[in-house]
């Protein structure tokens, strides 16, 4: 479901990271292209090597107090490096009835009516199976194809992260392919 990955980028120059808008999920979750990939790669490649390359890398800002509903993402695997974690807790669940889910119809930047590939679940259909709370400057590899939800206190700052995605590669395969240097 998740694994903490030893990656630390405390002196990251965000002026070289946040580029133009890439996509968003509603008004609270926005991803931006990486402005200077060479800069970011030069920092990351000293600590990690991806033997299976991620498809995308983005700077992401989450302004909501968490995710309003438990959900699965369209991608299978994500590596989140939390610049500002806001001490948010990510919980993973198992559905009592896996067919009792709602399709999220669209996402910003992709086109109206586009099926996002994301599914939402109601809390009364779920059993919590695991969780973690990230700190600032920590990285977690996540199986985002599993049902999960993020819970954050309302008055804490926005969460910001660098997010690498492997849309079609299973969590275990990505985990096995990451070399810690």
N, C-alpha and C positions, 0 to 999 in steps of 0.2 A: 503494500500500500504506500509506504513512504520510507525513505532512508535519508538520514542526515549525511551530507557530502562535505568533506573538508575543503571549503573555498572561502577565502577572506579577501575582500576588496575594500578596506576601510577608507582609503584615500582616493576613492573614485571621483573623477571630475565629471559631475553630471552635465556640465555645459558641453561636454564631448560625447555624451550618451544620448540624451533625448532629442530625437529628430522629429519629422513630420508624423501626423496622425496616421495610424495603420488601420485599426478597427476598434469597435467598442461593443459591449454588451449592455444595453440600456444606458442610462445617464451616469452610472457609478463605476464602470469598469472600462478604462481606456488604455489601449496599447499604442505605443509610438515606435516608429522605426529607430534603429540605432544609428546615430549620426556618424560616428567614427568607429567602424568595425575593427580597423587595424589597431586602434588604441585599446579597445576592449579585449580583443584577441591577445594582444601582447601581455596583458595582465593575467588573463585566465590561463593561457598556455604555459605559464610558469608553475601552475598548480594542478591542472587537469589536462587530460587528452581525451577527446571524444573519438572513439574508433568507429562509431556510427554517428555521422554528422547530424545535428539537429536541422530541421527544415527551416525554422524561423527563430529569431532572437529579437526580443523587443524590450522596451522600457515600459512598465505597466504601472498605472496609478489606479488605486481602488479607493473611492471616496465614501462608500457606504459603510455602515457599522459592521458589515460582514456580508455574507451572501444571504438573501432573504429566505431562500429555500435550499434544502439539500438537492444536489444535482450531480449529473455526470457531464464532463466536458466533451466536445467533439473530438479533441485530440486524445491519444492514449496515454502519453507520458509527458511530463513537464519537469524541468529543473528550475526552481524558483530561488533566486538569490535575493534575500530580503534586505533592502537598503534600510527601510524603515518598516519594521514588522508590526508596530503598534501592539505588540504582545497578543496578537490575534491567535485564537486557537482554531486549528483545522481538525475537524472530526470526520471519521470515516464510518460508514454504515453498511448494513446488509438490509435489503428490502424483504419484508415478510411476503409481499406479493410483487415480484419483479415486473409484472405486466401493468401494475397500477402506477403509471407515470404519465407526465404531460410533456409534449414536445414544445420546446421554445422556438417560436416561429422565425425570428430574424435576428440579425446583429447589425450594428452600424458599420458602414464602410463596405459592406458586401452587397447590399441591394435589398430593397423592400421585398418581403415575401420569401426570401432565401431561407431554407431550412437550416438552422444553425447546427444541427447535429447534437444539440444539448437537450438533456431530459431533466425534468424536475420531479421531486417526490415530496409527499406530505409526511410530516413528522410522525403521524400515528401509524405509518406503514414501515417504520424503520427501527432497527436495533443497532445501537452504537457498538462498533467493534474495536476501534483504536483512535488515538488522537495525538497531536503534538502542538506545542506552542513554540513558535520560532522567535528568536531574538534578532535584533538588528545585526546585520552582517553575517547571517547564517544562510546556508543553502540546503534545500531539501529536494530530493528527487521524489516525484509524486506519480502515482498511478491515478490520473485524473479521469480515467474511464470508470473508476470505482465511484460509488456514491459518496459525496463529501459535502461539507458545509463549513464556512468560516464564521467564527463568532468573535466580535471585537466590541470592546466597550465604546459607547456612543461618543464620549468626549476625547478619545485618543486621536492622534493625528492620522492623516491618510496613510494607507500602506503603499509603499513604493517598492518595486522589485525589477530585477532583470529576469526575463523569463525565456528559457529555451524550450522549444516544443518539438516533439517527435510524434506527429499525428497518427502514424500507422505502425509504430514500433512498440511492442509490449514493454512494460516496465522492467521486467526481469532481463530482457535482452539489452535494453539501454544500460541498466545497472551493471551488467557483466561487461559492457563495452567501455565503461569509464575507467580510465587509468589515472590513479592518484600519483602525482610526481613528488 
